[in-house]
Amino acid sequence: MNRSRRIAAVAALVLALPLPIAGAAMASPSPAAVAVAVTPAAFHGELPRPTGPYAVGEEVLHLTDQDRTDPWVPTAGPRQLAVSMFYPARHDTGVPAPYMTLGEAQGFVATRVPPGTGLRPQDVAATTTYAYSGARAAGGKFPLVVLSPGFENPRATLTGLATDLAGHGYVVALVGHPYEDSGETLADGTTPGCTLCESGAPDALPDSRAKDVSFVLDRLTGHDPAWRLSHLIDRDRIGMAGHSIGGASTLNAMAGDRRIRAGVNMDGTFFPPVPADTLQGRSFLLLGKQSNHAVGGEDPTWGETWAGWKGYKPWLAVAGTTHASFTDVPILAAEIGLPMPPDMTTSPERGMQLTREYVGAFFDRTLKGVHQPLLDGPSPANPEVLFQHP
């Protein structure tokens, strides 16, 4: 079996369907599965409100790496990236930002949502995110966190986490990796689809994402920054988190870029060979579903990789969650009225809450130097979160 097919399953919006192994071709939903879909009446999606003291601003950057040909579609020329920048903002400024462009929403509905739901791309694009375009930035400098989504899922599916981090005083760069998901709108207005989805994620993908991230950091923190609000970024306090293959790629990015001081893998299987000895004392959080990612669980790469690290390395397994629970996907699925899978006993809202709390606490501790009792051990308030001790 190709090593890329060992990574954890990538969740489609219909969570009740049997999920493919990430890297395998997406199967068409069965007629029976389509029949259980509920046609929304004037669907309007809404992500949970950010919980921090700041309002959240958002801008989209289109970056082109002139020194690197696109690894998946060489005929496309230099590697292009779409990056959503979230930042601490002043309240009551700006206008509501879209969840996705219409082109991105069209790709998402066409490839990640089964036929028969009645969900329209314009409804997905208009999902309320509580981020605001044109919002006035708050004063000060803030740590930077880079986010990378799972394979086949567009960057927007980590918006719920991104907005919460920004509301708590972080600048967030949410990176879209073209040709690896249902669609990222590029500078020319085109939204190419997923070139890799039929063949599966290649073994080179984590290293490619690491190069994407290092380029983004260069353009955000270099002498001629690409973002007009780059002065908000504290260049000495940079972290990264990702879901699924985005989480696995976080380790590769840290191995190649010492600017990244702390990393988080949310439920992603590491690709071998794993650069386990290159953290050099930097911090890394493992946060995943219990069935796969408890000690001795179905994914051996977490234990093998964790053992080779030095430094602060909490490992948390969350009971009752699925692979998608660390993203926006279950929230949207529930709002459409789609049934949750039987093993998902932790609600979509609760999954989002726990993801925000523990990822935020980890970065508060590692990038801001603020002690977080939440990470000291099990909490009666969060019985789903199981601290692992290999």
C-alpha positions as CSV (number, residue, x, y, z in Angstrom):
1,M,0.0,0.0,0.0
2,N,1.3,3.5,-0.8
3,R,2.4,5.2,2.3
4,S,0.3,8.2,1.6
5,R,-2.8,6.1,2.2
6,R,-1.9,5.4,5.8
7,I,-3.0,8.9,6.9
8,A,-6.2,9.3,8.8
9,A,-9.5,9.5,7.0
10,V,-10.5,12.9,5.6
11,A,-14.1,13.7,6.5
12,A,-16.6,14.7,3.8
13,L,-19.4,17.0,4.9
14,V,-21.8,14.0,5.1
15,L,-20.3,12.6,8.3
16,A,-22.6,9.5,8.3
17,L,-21.0,8.1,5.2
18,P,-18.1,5.6,5.4
19,L,-15.1,7.7,4.9
20,P,-12.3,7.0,2.4
21,I,-8.7,6.8,3.4
22,A,-7.1,10.1,2.7
23,G,-5.1,9.8,-0.5
24,A,-7.7,7.4,-2.0
25,A,-10.2,8.5,-4.6
26,M,-13.5,9.8,-3.2
27,A,-16.3,7.4,-3.7
28,S,-19.7,8.6,-4.8
29,P,-22.3,8.5,-2.0
30,S,-24.7,5.6,-2.1
31,P,-28.4,6.3,-3.0
32,A,-29.3,5.3,0.6
33,A,-26.9,7.8,2.0
34,V,-28.2,10.6,-0.2
35,A,-31.7,9.7,0.9
36,V,-31.0,10.6,4.5
37,A,-29.8,14.1,3.6
38,V,-32.2,16.9,4.6
39,T,-32.8,19.7,2.1
40,P,-32.2,22.9,3.9
41,A,-34.9,25.6,4.0
42,A,-33.1,28.9,3.3
43,F,-29.9,27.5,4.8
44,H,-27.7,30.0,6.5
45,G,-24.6,28.7,8.1
46,E,-23.0,30.2,11.2
47,L,-19.8,29.4,13.0
48,P,-19.5,29.8,16.8
49,R,-18.6,33.3,17.9
50,P,-15.0,33.9,18.8
51,T,-14.5,34.0,22.5
52,G,-11.7,36.5,22.9
53,P,-11.7,40.2,23.8
54,Y,-10.8,41.4,20.3
55,A,-13.0,41.7,17.2
56,V,-11.5,39.8,14.2
57,G,-10.4,41.3,10.9
58,E,-9.7,39.4,7.8
59,E,-7.9,40.0,4.5
60,V,-7.0,37.6,1.7
61,L,-3.5,37.6,0.3
62,H,-2.4,36.1,-3.0
63,L,1.2,35.2,-3.0
64,T,3.4,33.8,-5.8
65,D,6.7,32.1,-5.3
66,Q,8.7,33.0,-8.4
67,D,11.5,30.7,-7.4
68,R,9.4,27.5,-7.3
69,T,7.4,25.8,-10.0
70,D,4.1,24.4,-8.8
71,P,4.9,20.8,-7.8
72,W,1.6,19.3,-8.8
73,V,0.8,21.3,-12.0
74,P,4.1,22.4,-13.5
75,T,2.3,23.9,-16.5
76,A,0.7,26.4,-14.1
77,G,4.1,28.1,-13.6
78,P,5.3,29.5,-10.3
79,R,3.6,28.2,-7.1
80,Q,0.6,30.4,-6.1
81,L,-1.0,30.4,-2.7
82,A,-4.2,31.9,-1.2
83,V,-3.8,33.0,2.4
84,S,-6.5,34.3,4.7
85,M,-5.0,36.7,7.3
86,F,-7.0,37.0,10.5
87,Y,-6.0,39.7,13.0
88,P,-7.1,41.3,16.3
89,A,-9.3,44.2,15.4
90,R,-11.3,47.0,16.9
91,H,-15.0,46.4,17.5
92,D,-17.7,47.8,15.2
93,T,-15.4,48.3,12.2
94,G,-15.5,46.6,8.8
95,V,-18.1,44.5,7.1
96,P,-18.8,40.8,7.4
97,A,-16.2,38.7,5.5
98,P,-17.4,35.9,3.3
99,Y,-16.6,32.3,4.4
100,M,-15.4,31.4,0.9
101,T,-15.4,32.9,-2.5
102,L,-18.2,31.8,-4.7
103,G,-15.8,29.7,-6.8
104,E,-14.4,28.0,-3.7
105,A,-18.0,27.3,-2.5
106,Q,-18.9,25.8,-5.8
107,G,-15.9,23.4,-5.6
108,F,-16.7,22.6,-2.0
109,V,-20.4,21.8,-2.8
110,A,-19.5,19.8,-5.9
111,T,-16.9,17.6,-4.3
112,R,-17.4,17.6,-0.5
113,V,-21.2,17.5,-0.3
114,P,-23.4,14.7,-1.7
115,P,-26.1,15.4,-4.2
116,G,-29.6,15.8,-2.9
117,T,-28.9,18.2,0.0
118,G,-30.1,21.3,-1.9
119,L,-27.2,23.2,-0.5
120,R,-26.3,26.1,-2.8
121,P,-22.7,27.5,-3.2
122,Q,-23.9,31.0,-2.4
123,D,-25.3,29.9,0.9
124,V,-22.0,28.3,1.9
125,A,-20.1,31.4,0.9
126,A,-22.4,33.5,3.0
127,T,-21.8,31.5,6.2
128,T,-21.4,33.9,9.2
129,T,-17.8,33.7,10.5
130,Y,-17.7,36.8,12.8
131,A,-14.6,38.0,10.8
132,Y,-14.8,41.5,9.2
133,S,-13.2,42.8,6.0
134,G,-11.7,46.2,6.3
135,A,-11.7,46.1,10.1
136,R,-9.4,48.5,11.9
137,A,-6.5,46.7,13.5
138,A,-5.9,46.7,17.2
139,G,-2.7,48.3,18.5
140,G,0.3,46.3,19.4
141,K,2.3,43.3,18.2
142,F,1.0,39.7,18.3
143,P,2.3,36.2,17.9
144,L,1.7,34.7,14.4
145,V,0.1,31.2,14.0
146,V,0.1,29.5,10.6
147,L,-2.8,27.1,9.9
148,S,-2.8,24.3,7.3
149,P,-6.0,22.4,6.4
150,G,-6.5,18.7,5.7
151,F,-6.1,17.1,2.3
152,E,-9.2,17.7,0.1
153,N,-10.6,20.3,2.5
154,P,-10.2,24.0,1.6
155,R,-8.5,26.4,4.0
156,A,-11.9,27.9,5.0
157,T,-12.7,24.8,7.0
158,L,-10.4,26.0,9.8
159,T,-12.0,29.4,10.0
160,G,-13.6,28.6,13.4
161,L,-10.2,28.0,15.0
162,A,-8.6,30.9,13.1
163,T,-11.1,33.5,14.3
164,D,-10.9,32.4,17.9
165,L,-7.1,32.6,17.9
166,A,-7.3,36.1,16.4
167,G,-9.9,37.1,19.0
168,H,-7.4,36.1,21.7
169,G,-4.6,38.2,20.4
170,Y,-2.9,36.3,17.5
171,V,-2.3,37.0,13.9
172,V,-3.3,34.0,11.9
173,A,-2.2,33.0,8.4
174,L,-4.6,30.3,7.1
175,V,-2.9,28.9,4.0
176,G,-4.7,27.4,1.0
177,H,-2.6,24.9,-0.9
178,P,-3.9,24.9,-4.6
179,Y,-4.5,21.6,-6.4
180,E,-4.7,19.7,-3.0
181,D,-8.3,20.5,-2.1
182,S,-11.7,21.3,-3.5
183,G,-10.6,24.7,-4.7
184,E,-8.6,27.9,-3.7
185,T,-9.3,31.1,-5.7
186,L,-6.1,32.5,-7.1
187,A,-5.1,36.1,-7.9
188,D,-6.5,35.9,-11.5
189,G,-10.0,34.9,-10.1
190,T,-9.7,31.2,-11.2
191,T,-10.4,28.4,-8.7
192,P,-8.6,25.3,-9.8
193,G,-9.8,22.0,-8.3
194,C,-8.0,19.1,-6.7
195,T,-5.5,17.6,-9.1
196,L,-4.2,15.2,-6.5
197,C,-7.5,13.8,-5.2
198,E,-7.9,10.9,-7.6
199,S,-4.3,9.7,-7.3
200,G,-4.0,10.4,-3.6
201,A,-1.7,12.5,-1.5
202,P,1.9,11.8,-2.6
203,D,4.6,11.1,0.0
204,A,6.2,14.5,-1.0
205,L,3.2,16.5,0.1
206,P,4.3,17.3,3.7
207,D,7.6,18.6,2.5
208,S,5.8,20.6,-0.2
209,R,3.6,22.2,2.4
210,A,6.6,22.9,4.5
211,K,8.0,24.9,1.6
212,D,4.7,26.7,1.2
213,V,4.7,27.7,4.8
214,S,8.3,28.9,4.8
215,F,7.6,31.1,1.8
216,V,4.5,32.6,3.5
217,L,6.7,33.4,6.5
218,D,9.3,35.0,4.2
219,R,6.6,37.2,2.6
220,L,5.0,38.2,6.0
221,T,8.1,38.9,8.0
222,G,10.8,39.9,5.4
223,H,12.2,43.3,4.6
224,D,9.5,44.0,2.0
225,P,6.4,42.3,3.5
226,A,3.5,41.4,1.3
227,W,0.8,42.3,3.9
228,R,0.0,45.9,4.7
229,L,-0.5,45.0,8.4
230,S,2.7,43.0,8.8
231,H,3.7,45.4,11.6
232,L,1.2,43.5,13.8
233,I,3.4,40.4,13.7
234,D,5.9,39.6,16.4
235,R,8.5,37.8,14.4
236,D,10.0,36.1,17.4
237,R,6.8,34.4,18.3
238,I,5.6,32.1,15.5
239,G,3.7,28.8,15.7
240,M,1.9,26.5,13.3
241,A,-1.0,24.1,13.6
242,G,-2.8,21.9,11.1
243,H,-5.5,19.3,10.7
244,S,-4.9,15.9,9.2
245,I,-2.1,16.1,6.7
246,G,-1.8,19.8,7.6
247,G,-1.0,18.6,11.1
248,A,1.5,16.1,9.9
249,S,3.1,18.8,7.7
250,T,3.6,21.0,10.7
251,L,6.4,18.8,11.9
252,N,8.1,18.9,8.5
253,A,7.7,22.7,8.5
254,M,9.3,22.9,11.9
255,A,12.1,20.6,10.8
256,G,13.0,23.0,8.0
257,D,12.3,26.3,9.6
258,R,13.6,27.3,13.0
259,R,11.3,30.4,13.1
260,I,8.4,28.1,14.0
261,R,8.7,27.7,17.8
262,A,5.7,25.5,18.5
263,G,3.5,23.2,16.5
264,V,0.1,21.3,16.8
265,N,-1.0,18.2,14.9
266,M,-4.8,17.8,15.0
267,D,-5.5,14.2,14.2
268,G,-3.1,13.7,11.3
269,T,-1.0,10.6,10.7
270,F,2.7,11.4,10.2
271,F,4.3,10.5,6.9
272,P,7.4,8.3,7.0
273,P,10.2,9.0,7.2
274,V,9.3,11.2,10.1
275,P,11.8,14.0,11.1
276,A,11.4,13.1,14.7
277,D,14.7,14.4,16.0
278,T,14.7,17.9,14.5
279,L,12.4,19.8,17.0
280,Q,15.6,20.5,19.1
281,G,13.6,21.2,22.2
282,R,10.7,23.1,20.6
283,S,7.2,22.4,21.8
284,F,4.6,20.2,20.0
285,L,1.0,19.3,20.8
286,L,-0.7,16.1,19.7
287,L,-4.5,16.5,19.7
288,G,-6.6,13.8,18.2
289,K,-9.6,11.5,18.4
290,Q,-9.4,8.7,21.0
291,S,-10.1,5.8,18.6
292,N,-7.0,6.5,16.5
293,H,-4.8,8.6,18.6
294,A,-4.8,7.4,22.2
295,V,-1.6,5.6,23.3
296,G,-1.7,2.2,21.6
297,G,-4.4,3.3,19.2
298,E,-4.8,2.5,15.5
299,D,-2.2,5.0,14.3
300,P,1.3,3.9,15.4
301,T,3.0,7.0,14.0
302,W,2.1,9.2,17.0
303,G,3.8,7.0,19.5
304,E,6.8,6.4,17.3
305,T,7.2,10.1,16.6
306,W,6.5,11.3,20.2
307,A,9.2,9.1,21.6
308,G,11.9,10.8,19.6
309,W,11.1,14.4,20.8
310,K,12.6,16.4,23.5
311,G,10.9,19.3,25.2
312,Y,7.3,20.1,26.0
313,K,5.1,17.6,24.1
314,P,1.6,17.1,25.5
315,W,-0.5,14.4,24.0
316,L,-4.3,14.6,24.2
317,A,-6.9,12.2,23.0
318,V,-10.5,13.4,22.8
319,A,-13.3,10.9,23.4
320,G,-16.4,10.8,21.2
321,T,-14.9,12.8,18.3
322,T,-14.3,12.0,14.7
323,H,-11.6,13.1,12.3
324,A,-13.6,16.2,11.3
325,S,-14.4,17.3,14.9
326,F,-11.3,19.6,14.9
327,T,-12.7,21.6,11.9
328,D,-15.8,23.6,10.9
329,V,-17.2,20.6,8.9
330,P,-19.4,19.0,11.6
331,I,-20.9,22.5,12.5
332,L,-22.0,23.0,8.9
333,A,-23.3,19.4,8.6
334,A,-25.4,19.8,11.7
335,E,-26.8,23.1,10.5
336,I,-27.8,21.5,7.2
337,G,-29.6,18.7,9.2
338,L,-27.3,15.8,8.3
339,P,-27.0,13.0,10.8
340,M,-23.9,12.6,12.8
341,P,-22.1,9.2,12.8
342,P,-22.9,6.9,15.7
343,D,-19.4,7.1,17.2
344,M,-19.5,10.9,17.4
345,T,-20.9,11.4,20.9
346,T,-19.2,14.8,21.3
347,S,-21.3,17.4,19.6
348,P,-20.0,19.5,16.8
349,E,-20.2,22.6,19.0
350,R,-18.4,20.9,21.8
351,G,-15.7,19.6,19.5
352,M,-15.1,23.2,18.3
353,Q,-15.0,24.5,21.8
354,L,-12.4,21.9,23.0
355,T,-10.2,22.5,19.9
356,R,-10.2,26.2,20.5
357,E,-9.5,25.9,24.2
358,Y,-6.6,23.5,24.0
359,V,-4.9,24.8,20.9
360,G,-5.3,28.4,22.3
361,A,-3.9,27.3,25.7
362,F,-1.0,25.6,24.1
363,F,0.0,28.7,22.1
364,D,-0.6,30.9,25.1
365,R,1.9,28.9,27.0
366,T,4.5,28.4,24.3
367,L,4.3,31.7,22.4
368,K,3.1,34.1,25.1
369,G,4.6,32.5,28.2
370,V,1.3,32.5,30.0
371,H,0.8,29.5,32.3
372,Q,-2.4,27.6,31.4
373,P,-3.7,25.2,34.1
374,L,-5.9,23.6,31.4
375,L,-2.7,21.9,30.2
376,D,-1.6,20.7,33.6
377,G,-3.7,17.6,33.6
378,P,-7.3,16.2,33.4
379,S,-10.1,18.7,34.1
380,P,-13.5,17.8,35.5
381,A,-14.9,20.4,33.2
382,N,-13.5,18.6,30.1
383,P,-13.9,14.9,30.8
384,E,-13.6,14.1,27.1
385,V,-10.0,15.2,27.0
386,L,-7.7,12.3,28.0
387,F,-4.1,13.1,28.8
388,Q,-1.8,10.4,27.4
389,H,1.3,9.1,29.2
390,P,3.2,6.7,27.0
